[in-house]
Amino acid sequence: MSPVNDEPAAASSHATTPDPESVPIPDDALIIIPVRNVVLFPGIVAPITIARPKSIAAAQQALRAQRPVGILLQRNTEVDDPGPDDLYRVCTVANIVRYIAGQDETHHIICQGVQRARVLDYLPGTPFPAARVLQIPEPTTSSPEIEARFLNLQRQAIEAIQLLPQAPPELVGAFQSVTSPAVLADLATSYMDIKPPEKQEILETIDLSLRMEKVSRYLAERLEVLRLTNEIGQKTRATFDERQREAILREQMATIQRQLGEGDSKTQEVAELNEAIAKAQMPAEAESQARKEVRRYERMPEAAAEAGMVRSYLDWLIELPWALPAEKTIDIPEARRILDEDHFGLQKIKSRIVEYLAVRKLAPHGKAPILCFVGPPGVGKTSLGQSIARAMDRPFVRVSLGGVHDEAEIRGHRRTYIGALPGNIIQAIKKAGSRNCVMMLDEIDKMGRGIQGDPSAAMLEVLDPEQNSTFRDNYLGVPFDLSRVVFIATANLLDTVPGALLDRMEIISLPGYTEDEKLEIAQRYLVRRQLKANGLKPEQAEIDVEALRLIIKGYTREAGVRALEREIGKALRHAAVQIAEGSSNRVVILAKDLTSVLGQPRFESEIAMRTSVPGVATGLAWTPVGGDILFIEATRVPGKGALILTGQLGDVMRESVQAALTLVKSRAAQLGIDPSLFEKSEIHVHVPAGATPKDGPSAGVAMFTALTSLLTNRTVRSDTAMTGEISLRGLVLPVGGIKEKVVAAAAAGLTRVMLPARNRRDFDEIPQGARDKLEFVWLERVDDAIAEAFETSTPAAVAAR
């Protein structure tokens, strides 16, 4: 839409501009600028030429006071000084975006429409028109009729644009992106070639359905004209040199930009972009791409939709930390101090981290391995990454991969998509502001695969030291060097991580904490943190050591310390209530107080009750939250030799029971068991906690011992637990999770554990506290288990033989 003006008649060109300060304009009044031949709609930005002294004074006063103006159409264009009767009653409240003083008496303002308003009455004695107005809110009602009119109007507008000669392609995109019926109607009217009174009629139509009907009717008439014009033009159009036509259009565009004062600002902006690119220290390929985009941006008009996309892309290229900062020397003793300060225990893990930092110090440009911390929730995987960043004195940034199922979230979206952005990796580096940051890839085992691709496959390039120096984000389109980023991954389980991704990482397992370690962590960190979180001071509240130990044993069962911290916080909130009420100045929470504060303990030991009869053996199990005690119960009833299994056993565990029974049958004579018992009896094996799924082969020794105890009528020692896989040859095979299982046995009050002899290699990982409490029996064959597991022979056992 070309700028329309309110140029004065010749007689008024020398009129004296009124003094705007002589009469103050009330705050509740709106400054009115009458205009000829232009109707401004809400949401539309348009240039307007003004030349009347009153209009110039009004615009300047609005700029000084930072007030909106009312753009109001003049009924009679011949009148140079219009009065209230010469103006329409409905105007558009607008903000003056830019004011451009011309070389002559003509000035230009660029206005952005905001809202419709109705003039109520004009103020007398003002140096320029000013009136009190009633602002008209835009209707927000929706109905099937309005939706249908919206779709029809959108189709008509797009068709009309496509019929225009040399219509800008971004205009179609602008109409396609509109979602509001009111905005669409106003936008279509502002671009429509109809008379100003007809546009004013649409401006004054408040009812949305009626307004869209009128716009659609006018647009239908214009469509007929355009169709006929195109048909005639195709028949009579003469040959016109394309280059000459383009030169004329460019000259016209340059003239318009000079009149609006845009040419100089665009030149300055391009110069600033080129200077920023030079300072960014980009690689040659990235700098070449950036300067190419700057040249494209320079040729684009500011109103072009693609201009914003190109400018956003250039901003990303300029703001990324392409230059490598100076390497800081890693202080190994200080790193040890930071790790010990932030984490208790985890000695092997901290030793490996110190080794990692030592290698980075001696070979800063080498290809260091990608560490992956694997362990149950709450054991400190993420905080270890933060400690590594502190020790290296580098920025730390965390990328959460849990639930990511779109490859574009790693590699970014291509710029052809609306709203495209770089992937999480590039975004994190920009956030860190450094190309050698420490990046924590959290929950790498929880990435999914969707219809948009496999993000774990995109991570292969990120985590490969041989490839990530030329990582190419789809949005950037140029390589970015990730080789100096220190990647650290975390996971709870490795079952869902693809093998190719595992191969690129060094796995460091973080087992659960022992009871003593949890007690130390609670005393050193958790109590202090919860005191601060609940507004308490150390001299106001305290939790006794025995109370902490009872919370660990009776109220939590986990590998980490998150639930423990929640229970400590709950106990301290109970103390906070007493201190806030003024009933006490200092509260010490003892073990005897926990029942009233936290309720009854949730976990208790059932060892003596479960192992008091033949057919019950105590096994050891590994769970994602640490080790646990597992009871195997077997009983015999008259039947025809069937084997019944209950307790939600998985396929591997079912096969383990069948292997144990077969092994018992094969050794019936050696064990003193009547072979006819197997034909006359049904054997039922049950593992309590039946709602919990269980699987794995490590309960084989316990299954064999329980069946032998049942069929020989001998009781298994109540102070002994066992683990190990068995074979049909009677061998005891090694199993995993020895540390967690032994720690669970010690916490349950057992004094003996029977472990596979081939697991002696895991003995050094067992905490010293657990070693001191337990006697270890190493099993080569199931015969060793039978010799060690049972109580001293009783008369009942001899009679059974």
C-alpha positions in Angstrom: 0.0 0.0 0.0 1.6 3.3 -1.1 1.9 6.1 1.5 -1.2 8.3 1.3 -1.1 11.9 2.5 -3.1 14.8 3.9 -1.2 17.4 1.8 -2.6 21.0 2.4 -4.1 23.2 -0.3 -1.9 25.9 -1.7 -3.6 28.6 0.4 -2.6 26.9 3.7 1.0 26.0 2.9 2.2 29.1 4.8 -0.1 28.6 7.9 1.5 29.1 11.3 2.0 25.9 13.4 0.1 26.2 16.7 2.1 25.9 19.8 1.3 22.5 21.3 2.4 23.5 24.8 -0.1 26.4 24.9 -3.0 24.2 25.8 -2.3 20.9 27.6 -4.0 17.7 26.3 -5.6 15.6 29.1 -4.3 12.1 29.6 -7.6 10.5 28.8 -7.9 12.3 25.4 -6.5 11.0 22.1 -4.6 13.1 19.7 -6.4 13.0 16.3 -4.6 13.2 12.9 -7.0 13.6 10.0 -5.9 12.0 6.8 -7.1 11.9 3.2 -7.5 8.8 1.1 -6.1 6.3 3.7 -7.7 4.0 6.2 -5.4 2.4 8.7 -6.5 -1.0 10.2 -5.5 -2.6 13.6 -2.3 -4.7 13.2 -1.2 -3.0 10.0 2.0 -0.9 9.7 1.7 1.8 7.0 3.6 5.0 6.1 1.5 8.2 6.1 2.6 11.6 4.6 1.5 14.7 6.6 2.0 18.3 5.6 -0.7 20.3 7.6 0.9 22.3 10.4 -1.7 21.0 12.9 -1.0 17.4 11.8 2.8 17.9 12.1 2.3 19.5 15.6 0.1 16.6 16.6 2.6 14.0 15.5 5.5 15.7 17.2 3.5 16.2 20.5 2.6 12.4 20.4 6.2 11.5 20.0 7.4 13.8 22.8 4.7 12.5 25.2 5.0 8.9 23.9 1.3 8.8 23.4 -0.8 7.1 20.7 -2.7 8.9 18.0 -6.0 8.4 16.2 -5.8 8.1 12.4 -9.2 9.3 11.2 -10.4 9.5 7.6 -11.7 12.8 6.3 -15.1 12.8 4.6 -14.5 15.8 2.3 -11.0 15.8 0.9 -11.3 19.4 -0.4 -11.5 20.9 3.1 -8.0 21.8 4.3 -8.9 22.4 8.0 -11.5 19.8 8.7 -13.9 20.2 11.6 -15.8 17.4 13.5 -18.5 17.3 10.9 -15.9 16.8 8.2 -14.5 13.6 9.8 -15.8 10.1 10.3 -16.5 8.9 13.8 -14.6 5.6 13.9 -10.8 5.8 13.9 -7.8 3.5 14.5 -5.7 4.0 17.6 -2.0 3.8 16.4 1.5 4.1 17.6 4.0 6.2 15.7 6.9 3.8 15.0 9.1 6.3 13.1 9.0 10.0 12.3 10.9 11.2 9.3 11.2 15.0 8.7 11.3 15.8 5.0 13.4 18.3 3.1 10.4 20.5 2.4 7.1 21.0 4.4 6.2 17.3 3.9 6.9 15.0 6.8 6.4 11.2 7.0 5.2 9.0 9.9 5.1 5.2 10.0 2.2 4.1 12.1 1.2 0.7 13.5 -2.5 0.2 14.1 -3.6 -1.1 17.5 -7.3 -0.9 18.0 -10.6 0.5 16.7 -12.1 3.5 18.6 -15.2 5.7 18.4 -14.9 9.5 18.8 -17.3 10.7 21.5 -16.5 14.4 21.6 -13.8 16.8 20.6 -11.9 19.0 23.1 -12.3 22.7 22.5 -9.3 25.1 22.3 -6.6 22.6 21.5 -3.8 23.5 19.0 -4.7 20.4 17.0 -7.7 18.0 17.0 -8.0 16.0 20.2 -11.0 14.0 21.4 -12.3 11.6 24.0 -12.8 8.2 22.5 -14.3 4.8 23.4 -12.0 2.0 22.5 -13.8 -0.9 20.8 -12.5 -4.4 21.7 -12.1 -6.9 18.9 -14.8 -9.7 19.1 -13.3 -13.1 20.0 -16.4 -15.2 19.4 -16.1 -18.3 17.3 -18.6 -20.4 15.4 -18.8 -22.8 12.5 -20.1 -19.9 10.4 -17.1 -17.7 11.2 -14.8 -20.6 10.6 -16.3 -21.2 7.2 -16.2 -17.5 6.2 -12.5 -17.4 7.4 -11.5 -20.3 5.1 -13.4 -18.8 2.2 -11.9 -15.4 2.7 -8.4 -16.8 3.0 -8.8 -18.8 -0.3 -10.1 -15.6 -2.0 -7.2 -13.5 -0.8 -4.5 -16.0 -1.8 -6.1 -16.4 -5.3 -6.2 -12.6 -5.7 -2.5 -12.3 -4.8 -1.6 -15.0 -7.2 -3.4 -13.2 -10.0 -1.5 -10.0 -9.3 1.5 -9.4 -11.7 4.9 -9.9 -9.8 3.2 -10.5 -6.5 5.8 -11.0 -3.7 5.8 -14.7 -2.7 6.0 -13.8 1.0 2.6 -12.1 0.8 0.9 -15.5 0.2 2.8 -16.9 3.2 1.5 -14.0 5.3 -2.1 -14.8 4.5 -1.5 -18.5 5.0 0.0 -17.9 8.5 -3.0 -15.8 9.7 -5.2 -17.7 12.2 -7.5 -14.9 13.5 -10.6 -14.2 11.4 -10.5 -10.5 12.5 -6.9 -10.1 11.5 -7.5 -11.7 8.2 -10.4 -9.4 7.4 -8.4 -6.3 8.2 -5.3 -7.5 6.4 -7.3 -8.3 3.2 -9.0 -4.9 3.3 -5.8 -3.0 3.8 -4.3 -4.6 0.6 -7.5 -4.4 -1.4 -7.8 -1.7 -4.1 -11.1 -0.2 -3.1 -12.1 3.4 -2.3 -11.4 4.9 1.1 -15.1 5.3 2.1 -15.6 1.5 1.4 -12.6 0.7 3.6 -14.0 3.0 6.3 -17.3 1.1 6.1 -15.4 -2.1 6.9 -13.5 -0.4 9.7 -16.8 0.7 11.2 -18.3 -2.8 11.0 -17.7 -4.3 14.5 -19.7 -7.5 14.0 -17.1 -10.1 12.8 -19.4 -12.2 10.7 -20.9 -9.2 8.9 -17.4 -7.7 8.4 -16.1 -10.8 6.8 -19.2 -11.0 4.5 -18.5 -7.4 3.3 -14.8 -8.1 2.7 -15.6 -11.3 0.9 -18.1 -9.4 -1.3 -15.6 -6.7 -2.2 -12.9 -9.3 -2.8 -15.1 -11.3 -5.1 -15.6 -8.2 -7.3 -11.9 -7.6 -7.4 -11.3 -11.2 -8.3 -13.5 -10.9 -11.4 -11.7 -7.8 -12.5 -8.3 -9.4 -12.0 -9.4 -12.5 -14.0 -10.6 -10.4 -16.9 -7.4 -8.2 -16.7 -5.2 -11.3 -16.9 -7.1 -12.7 -19.8 -6.8 -9.4 -21.7 -3.2 -8.9 -20.7 -2.2 -12.3 -22.0 -3.6 -11.5 -25.4 -2.3 -7.9 -25.7 0.9 -7.9 -23.6 3.8 -6.6 -25.5 7.4 -7.8 -25.1 9.2 -6.0 -22.4 12.8 -6.4 -21.6 13.1 -8.2 -18.2 16.4 -6.5 -17.2 15.0 -3.0 -17.9 11.9 -3.8 -15.9 13.9 -5.1 -13.0 16.1 -2.0 -13.1 13.0 0.3 -13.0 11.6 -1.7 -10.1 14.9 -1.5 -8.2 15.1 2.2 -8.8 11.5 2.6 -7.5 12.3 0.5 -4.4 15.5 2.5 -3.8 13.5 5.8 -4.1 10.9 4.6 -1.6 13.6 3.5 0.9 15.3 6.8 0.6 12.0 8.6 1.2 11.4 6.4 4.3 15.0 6.8 5.5 15.6 3.0 5.4 18.5 2.9 3.0 21.0 4.2 5.4 19.9 2.0 8.3 20.1 -1.1 6.2 23.6 -0.2 5.0 24.7 0.3 8.6 23.1 -3.0 9.7 24.9 -4.9 7.0 28.2 -3.2 7.9 27.7 -4.3 11.6 27.0 -7.8 10.5 30.2 -8.0 8.5 32.2 -6.6 11.4 30.6 -9.2 13.8 31.4 -12.0 11.4 35.1 -10.9 11.3 35.2 -10.8 15.1 33.6 -14.3 15.5 36.8 -16.1 14.2 34.8 -18.6 12.2 36.4 -21.3 10.1 36.7 -20.5 6.4 33.7 -22.5 5.4 31.4 -21.0 8.0 32.6 -17.5 7.3 32.0 -17.9 3.6 28.5 -19.1 4.2 27.8 -16.2 6.6 29.0 -13.6 4.1 26.9 -15.2 1.4 23.8 -14.9 3.6 24.7 -11.3 4.4 24.7 -10.5 0.7 21.3 -12.1 0.3 20.0 -10.2 3.3 21.2 -6.9 1.9 19.2 -7.4 -1.3 16.0 -8.3 0.6 13.4 -5.6 1.5 12.8 -5.4 5.2 9.2 -6.4 4.8 10.1 -9.7 3.3 9.2 -12.7 5.5 12.5 -14.5 4.6 14.5 -11.5 5.9 13.7 -12.4 9.5 14.8 -16.0 8.9 18.1 -15.0 7.4 18.8 -12.5 10.2 18.0 -15.2 12.8 20.4 -17.6 11.1 23.2 -14.9 11.0 22.7 -14.2 14.7 23.2 -17.9 15.5 26.4 -18.1 13.4 27.8 -14.9 15.0 26.9 -15.8 18.6 28.3 -19.3 18.6 31.7 -19.6 20.3 33.8 -20.6 17.3 37.1 -19.5 18.9 38.8 -21.9 21.4 39.5 -20.2 24.7 42.9 -20.5 26.4 43.4 -23.9 28.1 43.4 -23.6 31.9 45.8 -25.8 33.9 44.1 -28.6 35.8 45.1 -28.7 39.5 45.0 -32.4 40.4 45.2 -31.9 44.2 42.4 -29.3 44.0 40.4 -31.7 41.9 40.7 -34.3 44.6 39.6 -31.8 47.2 36.5 -30.8 45.1 35.5 -34.4 44.6 35.9 -35.3 48.3 34.0 -32.1 49.3 31.1 -32.8 47.0 30.8 -36.6 47.4 31.4 -39.1 50.2 32.6 -42.6 49.3 32.8 -43.6 45.7 36.5 -44.0 46.0 37.0 -46.1 42.8 34.9 -43.6 40.9 36.8 -40.6 42.1 40.1 -42.3 41.4 39.0 -42.9 37.8 37.9 -39.3 37.5 41.3 -38.1 38.8 43.0 -40.3 36.2 40.8 -38.8 33.5 41.7 -35.3 34.6 45.4 -36.2 34.8 45.4 -37.4 31.2 43.6 -34.3 30.1 46.2 -32.2 31.8 49.2 -34.0 30.2 47.5 -34.4 26.7 45.0 -31.5 26.4 44.7 -32.0 22.7 44.3 -35.8 22.9 41.1 -37.7 22.2 39.8 -38.5 25.7 37.2 -41.2 26.3 33.6 -40.3 26.8 32.6 -41.2 30.4 29.2 -42.7 31.1 28.1 -43.0 34.7 25.7 -45.8 35.2 23.8 -46.4 38.4 20.5 -46.3 40.2 18.7 -43.0 40.8 20.0 -40.7 43.5 23.6 -41.9 43.8 25.1 -38.6 42.4 25.7 -39.1 38.7 24.8 -35.6 37.6 26.5 -33.9 40.5 29.7 -35.8 39.6 29.6 -34.1 36.2 29.3 -30.7 38.0 32.3 -31.5 40.1 34.4 -32.4 37.1 33.5 -29.0 35.5 34.5 -27.3 38.8 37.8 -29.2 38.9 38.5 -28.3 35.2 37.3 -24.7 35.7 35.1 -24.9 32.7 31.5 -24.0 32.1 29.0 -26.7 32.8 25.8 -27.3 30.7 23.3 -30.1 31.0 21.3 -31.6 28.1 18.4 -33.8 29.2 17.8 -36.7 26.7 15.0 -38.3 28.6 12.0 -38.7 26.3 13.8 -37.4 23.2 12.4 -39.2 20.2 13.1 -36.9 17.3 16.5 -36.9 15.5 16.1 -33.2 14.8 16.4 -32.5 18.5 20.0 -33.6 18.3 20.9 -32.4 14.7 18.5 -29.5 14.4 15.9 -28.7 11.8 16.6 -27.6 8.3 16.0 -23.9 7.7 13.3 -24.6 5.1 10.9 -25.3 8.0 9.1 -22.5 9.8 10.5 -21.9 13.3 13.6 -24.0 12.6 16.3 -24.1 15.3 19.6 -25.8 15.9 19.6 -29.0 17.9 20.1 -29.4 21.6 23.9 -29.9 21.3 24.5 -26.5 19.5 22.0 -24.7 21.7 23.8 -26.0 24.8 27.2 -24.8 23.5 25.8 -21.4 22.8 24.3 -21.3 26.3 27.7 -22.4 27.8 29.5 -19.7 25.7 32.5 -21.9 25.3 33.6 -24.6 22.9 35.5 -26.5 25.6 32.6 -26.8 28.1 31.7 -29.8 30.1 28.4 -31.2 28.7 26.3 -33.6 30.7 24.1 -35.8 28.5 21.6 -36.8 31.2 19.5 -40.0 31.0 21.0 -41.2 27.7 19.3 -44.6 28.2 15.8 -43.0 28.0 16.0 -41.8 24.4 13.2 -43.2 22.3 12.7 -43.8 18.6 9.8 -42.2 16.7 8.6 -41.7 13.2 10.9 -38.6 13.0 14.0 -40.8 13.2 16.3 -42.4 15.8 18.1 -39.8 18.0 20.5 -42.4 19.4 21.8 -42.8 15.8 22.4 -39.1 15.7 24.3 -39.3 18.9 26.8 -41.7 17.3 28.5 -38.8 15.5 28.4 -36.5 18.6 30.2 -39.1 20.8 32.7 -40.3 18.4 36.1 -38.5 18.9 37.0 -39.4 15.3 34.0 -37.7 13.8 32.7 -35.0 16.1 35.4 -32.5 15.0 33.2 -32.0 11.9 29.7 -32.3 13.4 27.2 -30.8 11.0 24.0 -29.4 12.5 21.1 -29.3 9.9 20.2 -25.8 10.8 23.7 -24.4 10.6 24.7 -26.3 7.5 28.4 -25.9 8.2 30.7 -28.1 10.4 31.2 -27.3 14.1 34.1 -28.7 16.0 32.9 -30.7 19.1 36.2 -32.3 19.8 37.1 -30.0 22.7 33.8 -30.5 24.5 34.1 -32.8 27.5 31.0 -35.2 27.2 29.8 -37.0 30.2 26.7 -39.3 29.9 24.5 -40.7 32.7 22.2 -43.7 32.6 20.2 -45.9 35.1 20.4 -49.0 33.0 22.3 -50.0 29.8 19.7 -52.4 28.4 18.1 -49.8 26.2 21.3 -48.2 25.0 22.3 -49.4 21.5 25.5 -51.4 21.3 27.1 -49.0 18.8 26.5 -46.1 21.3 27.9 -48.1 24.2 31.0 -48.8 22.2 31.8 -45.1 22.1 31.7 -44.7 25.9 33.6 -45.9 28.9 31.1 -47.3 31.4 31.7 -46.4 35.0 29.2 -48.1 37.4 28.0 -46.3 40.5 26.7 -48.9 43.0 24.3 -48.0 45.7 25.5 -46.6 49.0 25.8 -48.8 52.1 24.0 -48.0 55.3 27.2 -46.4 56.9 27.8 -44.4 53.8 24.2 -43.1 53.8 24.6 -42.1 57.5 27.8 -40.1 56.7 26.1 -38.4 53.7 23.1 -37.5 55.8 25.3 -36.0 58.6 27.6 -34.2 56.1 25.2 -32.9 53.5 21.5 -33.8 53.7 20.7 -32.5 57.2 22.6 -29.3 56.6 20.8 -28.8 53.2 17.4 -29.5 54.7 18.0 -27.2 57.6 18.6 -24.3 55.1 15.7 -25.3 52.9 13.3 -25.2 55.9 14.6 -21.9 57.3 16.3 -23.5 60.4 19.6 -23.0 62.0 21.9 -25.8 63.3 21.4 -24.5 66.9 17.6 -24.7 66.5 17.1 -28.3 65.3 19.1 -31.5 65.3 18.5 -35.2 64.3 20.1 -37.8 66.5 22.5 -40.3 64.9 20.4 -43.2 65.9 17.3 -41.5 64.5 19.1 -41.1 61.2 20.1 -44.7 61.2 16.5 -45.7 61.9 15.3 -43.5 59.0 17.7 -45.3 56.7 16.7 -48.8 57.8 13.0 -48.4 58.5 11.7 -45.7 56.3 13.7 -45.9 53.1 14.9 -48.7 50.8 16.9 -47.3 47.9 20.4 -47.2 46.4 20.7 -43.4 46.5 19.7 -40.8 49.1 16.8 -38.9 47.6 14.1 -40.6 49.6 16.3 -40.3 52.7 16.6 -36.5 52.1 12.8 -36.3 51.8 12.3 -38.1 55.1 14.9 -35.9 56.8 13.1 -32.8 55.4 9.8 -34.2 56.8 11.3 -34.6 60.2 12.8 -31.1 60.2 9.5 -29.6 59.1 7.9 -31.1 62.2 10.6 -29.3 64.3 10.1 -26.0 62.3 6.4 -26.0 63.4 7.4 -26.1 67.1 10.0 -23.4 66.6 7.6 -21.2 64.6 4.9 -21.5 67.2 7.3 -20.6 69.9 6.7 -23.7 71.9 10.4 -24.6 71.8 13.7 -22.9 71.1 15.6 -26.1 70.2 14.3 -29.4 69.0 16.3 -32.7 69.0 14.7 -35.5 67.1 15.4 -38.9 68.7 14.8 -42.4 67.4 11.8 -42.8 69.8 10.2 -39.7 68.2 10.2 -40.9 64.6 6.9 -42.9 65.0 5.0 -39.8 65.9 6.8 -37.7 63.2 7.1 -40.1 60.3 4.6 -42.8 61.2 5.3 -46.5 61.6 8.5 -47.9 59.9 7.7 -49.1 56.4 10.3 -51.9 56.2 11.2 -54.6 58.7 13.3 -57.8 58.7 11.4 -61.1 58.5 14.4 -63.5 58.4 13.7 -65.4 61.6 10.0 -66.0 60.7 10.7 -67.0 57.1 13.5 -69.5 57.8 12.1 -71.4 60.8 10.7 -74.3 58.7 12.2 -76.7 56.2 11.9 -75.7 52.6 12.8 -72.0 53.0 16.1 -70.6 51.9 17.4 -67.0 51.9 18.7 -65.7 48.5 20.2 -62.4 47.5 18.9 -60.3 44.7 19.9 -57.2 42.8 17.4 -54.4 42.0 17.7 -51.1 40.4 17.7 -49.5 43.8 20.4 -51.8 45.3 20.6 -55.2 46.8 17.8 -57.0 48.6 16.9 -60.2 50.5 14.9 -62.8 48.5 13.1 -65.7 50.1 12.6 -69.0 48.3 9.8 -71.1 49.8 9.1 -74.7 48.7 6.4 -77.1 49.9 5.2 -80.6 49.0 1.6 -81.8 48.7 0.2 -85.2 47.4 -0.1 -85.2 43.7 1.3 -86.7 40.4 4.8 -85.1 40.2 3.8 -81.6 38.9 5.9 -78.5 39.6 4.0 -75.3 40.4 5.8 -71.9 40.3 4.3 -68.7 41.7 5.5 -65.2 42.6 5.7 -63.5 39.1 8.8 -65.4 38.0 10.4 -64.6 34.7 11.3 -67.2 32.1 15.0 -67.4 33.2 14.0 -67.9 36.9 11.4 -70.6 36.0 14.1 -72.5 34.1 16.4 -72.1 37.1 13.8 -73.8 39.4 13.4 -76.6 36.8 17.2 -77.0 36.7 17.4 -77.1 40.5 14.7 -79.8 40.7 16.3 -81.9 38.1 19.6 -81.6 39.9 17.9 -82.7 43.2 16.4 -85.7 41.4 19.7 -86.7 40.0 21.3 -86.7 43.4 18.3 -88.2 45.3 20.3 -91.2 46.4 23.3 -89.1 47.5 21.0 -86.8 49.5 19.0 -89.7 51.1 15.7 -88.8 49.3 13.2 -91.5 48.3 12.8 -91.3 44.5 9.1 -92.2 44.8 8.5 -88.9 46.5 8.8 -87.1 43.1 6.0 -89.3 41.6 3.6 -89.1 44.5 4.0 -85.3 45.2 3.4 -82.0 43.7 6.2 -79.5 44.5 5.2 -75.8 44.8 7.9 -73.1 44.7 6.9 -69.6 45.7 8.9 -66.4 45.9 7.1 -63.8 48.2 6.3 -60.3 47.1 4.2 -61.8 44.4 3.3 -58.5 42.9 6.9 -57.8 42.0 8.3 -59.3 38.8 11.5 -61.3 39.3 13.9 -62.8 36.9 17.5 -64.0 36.5 19.5 -67.1 37.1 21.3 -66.0 40.3 18.8 -67.7 42.6 19.8 -71.1 41.4 21.8 -72.1 44.6 18.9 -70.9 46.8 16.4 -72.8 44.8 18.5 -76.0 45.0 19.0 -75.5 48.8 15.3 -74.9 49.4 14.2 -78.0 47.5 16.9 -80.1 49.3 15.7 -78.7 52.6 12.1 -79.6 51.8 12.8 -83.1 50.7 15.3 -84.0 53.5 13.2 -82.2 56.2 16.2 -80.1 57.3 16.1 -76.4 58.1 18.5 -73.9 56.4 20.6 -71.8 58.8 18.7 -68.5 59.5 21.9 -66.5 59.5 22.9 -67.5 56.0 22.1 -66.1 52.6 23.3 -67.4 49.2 23.5 -66.5 45.6 24.8 -68.2 42.4 23.7 -69.8 39.2 23.8 -73.6 39.0 24.4 -76.0 36.1 23.1 -79.5 35.6 26.6 -80.7 36.4 26.4 -79.3 39.9 28.7 -76.3 39.2 28.1 -73.0 40.9 28.5 -70.3 38.3 29.4 -66.5 38.9 26.7 -63.8 39.0 26.7 -60.0 39.0 25.8 -57.4 41.7 28.0 -59.0 44.4 28.6 -55.8 46.2 25.0 -54.7 46.4 23.9 -58.2 47.5 26.5 -58.5 50.2 25.7 -55.0 51.5 22.0 -56.0 51.6 22.9 -59.2 53.6 24.8 -57.2 56.1 22.0 -54.6 56.5 19.5 -57.4 57.1 21.5 -58.7 60.1 22.8 -61.9 58.4 26.2 -63.2 59.5 27.1 -65.6 56.6 26.9 -65.4 52.9 27.6 -68.1 50.4 29.0 -66.8 47.0 30.3 -68.5 43.9 34.0 -69.1 44.1 34.5 -67.5 40.7 33.2 -64.2 42.2 36.3 -63.8 44.4 37.4 -61.1 42.0 34.6 -58.9 43.3 35.7 -59.2 46.9 37.7 -56.0 46.8 34.6 -54.0 45.8 32.7 -55.0 49.0 32.9 -52.2 51.6 35.0 -52.9 54.6 32.1 -52.5 57.0 30.2 -55.3 55.3 33.3 -57.5 55.2 33.7 -57.1 59.0 30.1 -58.2 59.7 30.0 -61.3 57.5 31.6 -64.7 57.1 32.2 -65.6 53.4 31.7 -69.1 52.1 32.9 -69.7 48.5 31.1 -72.3 46.5 32.6 -74.4 43.7 29.8 -77.0 43.5 26.3 -77.4 45.0 27.8 -80.0 47.3 29.6 -77.2 49.1 26.3 -75.4 49.5 24.6 -78.5 51.1 27.6 -78.9 53.4 27.4 -75.3 54.7 23.8 -74.3 54.5 21.9 -76.6 56.9 21.5 -76.7 60.6 23.1 -79.5 62.7 21.3 -82.8 62.0 18.2 -83.5 64.1 16.5 -86.8 65.0 13.7 -85.7 62.6 16.2 -85.4 59.8 17.8 -88.8 60.6 14.3 -90.4 60.6 13.5 -88.8 57.3 16.6 -90.4 55.8 
